[in-house]
């Protein structure tokens, strides 16, 4: 049977890294602040979606991964 989540139950690989990069920014970036930047970049995610991504409760599409990487100023593969 196919499982669409990791052995730890998370639905994405990038959530922890997104949270780490968001918190490392100066000044520190809130989840709402990240959602605002993502919306300015054309990705319609709200603060709750960012929280679910970071906690591993939400899938992340390749399009979303690309925009997250651009907003966080890192290569997309570094989020995986």
C-alpha positions as CSV (number, residue, x, y, z in Angstrom):
1,X,0.0,0.0,0.0
2,X,1.3,3.4,-1.0
3,X,1.9,5.9,1.9
4,X,1.9,9.6,1.1
5,X,3.7,10.7,4.3
6,X,7.0,10.0,5.9
7,X,7.8,7.5,8.6
8,X,7.4,10.4,11.1
9,X,3.9,11.1,9.8
10,X,4.8,14.4,8.2
11,X,3.3,15.3,4.8
12,X,6.3,17.3,3.6
13,X,10.0,17.4,3.8
14,X,10.5,21.1,3.8
15,X,8.4,22.3,6.7
16,X,11.1,22.2,9.4
17,X,13.6,24.0,7.1
18,X,11.0,26.7,6.3
19,X,10.5,27.3,10.0
20,X,14.2,27.4,10.6
21,X,14.9,29.9,7.8
22,X,11.9,32.0,8.8
23,X,13.0,32.3,12.4
24,X,16.7,33.0,11.4
25,X,15.8,36.1,9.4
26,X,16.7,39.5,10.9
27,X,14.4,40.8,12.0
28,X,12.7,37.6,12.9
29,X,9.8,36.8,10.5
30,X,6.4,35.7,11.8
31,X,4.3,33.1,10.1
32,X,1.9,35.9,9.2
33,X,4.8,37.9,7.8
34,X,5.9,35.0,5.7
35,X,2.4,34.5,4.4
36,X,2.3,38.2,3.5
37,X,5.5,37.9,1.5
38,X,4.3,34.7,-0.2
39,X,1.1,36.5,-1.2
40,X,3.1,39.4,-2.6
41,X,5.0,36.8,-4.7
42,X,1.8,35.5,-6.1
43,X,1.2,32.5,-3.9
44,X,-2.1,32.6,-2.1
45,X,-1.3,31.1,1.4
46,X,-2.4,32.4,4.7
47,X,-0.8,32.2,8.2
48,X,-2.7,29.0,8.9
49,X,-1.3,27.3,5.8
50,X,2.2,28.4,6.7
51,X,1.7,26.9,10.2
52,X,0.5,23.6,8.7
53,X,3.4,23.5,6.3
54,X,5.9,24.0,9.1
55,X,4.3,21.4,11.3
56,X,4.2,18.9,8.5
57,X,0.4,18.7,8.4
58,X,0.1,20.0,4.8
59,X,1.5,18.9,1.5
60,X,3.7,21.3,-0.4
61,X,3.4,21.4,-4.2
62,X,6.4,22.0,-6.4
63,X,5.1,25.5,-7.3
64,X,4.8,26.4,-3.6
65,X,8.3,25.0,-3.0
66,X,9.7,27.2,-5.7
67,X,8.0,30.4,-4.3
68,X,9.0,29.5,-0.7
69,X,12.6,29.2,-1.8
70,X,12.5,32.5,-3.7
71,X,10.9,34.4,-0.8
72,X,13.4,32.8,1.7
73,X,16.2,33.6,-0.7
74,X,17.6,30.0,-0.8
75,X,17.8,27.4,-3.6
76,X,14.7,25.1,-3.7
77,X,16.7,22.0,-3.2
78,X,18.0,23.3,0.2
79,X,14.5,23.1,1.5
80,X,14.4,19.3,1.0
